[in-house]
Amino acid sequence: MKLKAFSPLLNGYETKAALTTDHAASSYGRPVLVIDNGDALGPADCKLADYRIIEASADELAALDAAGYWMKIEAAAFLKTTGGRP
């Protein structure tokens, strides 16, 4: 999946990301979102940086929701995920 930070502090930073339990920041089987530089982000980190989903599969969106990551989805990502159906 791809994310974009809309916080003015991160200046539109775009990154690839993956939800995983294979990271030191993950505990008790709870997944964390790992971005391309290896940093792990929790749900609060994503809120603070105003990360938004710009590309993700339906499975990735479901996994994010189940893990407690509630981020905005940009329109283009939503249309790509749903095949153009609302």
C-alpha positions, 0 to 999 in steps of 0.5 A: 500500500502507499500512504501520504502524510498531509501534516505540514511538518512532513511536507507531503511525504509519500511512502510504501507501507505494510502491516506486520507483526514481524517488527520489534514494535509489534507486541502480543501479536498486534500488527504495526504499520511499517513504512519504507524507511523501516520505522513502525507507526502506530494508529496515533502516529498516523493520526498525528501525521495525517497519513492518508491512504493513496493506494491499497487493496481491499484486503489491506484496507480490511486488515488496517481496520481490524488493527485499529488504523482508521485513516482517510482514503483518498478518492483515487485509492477508493475508486481503484480499490472498488473498481470504480463502484461506490 
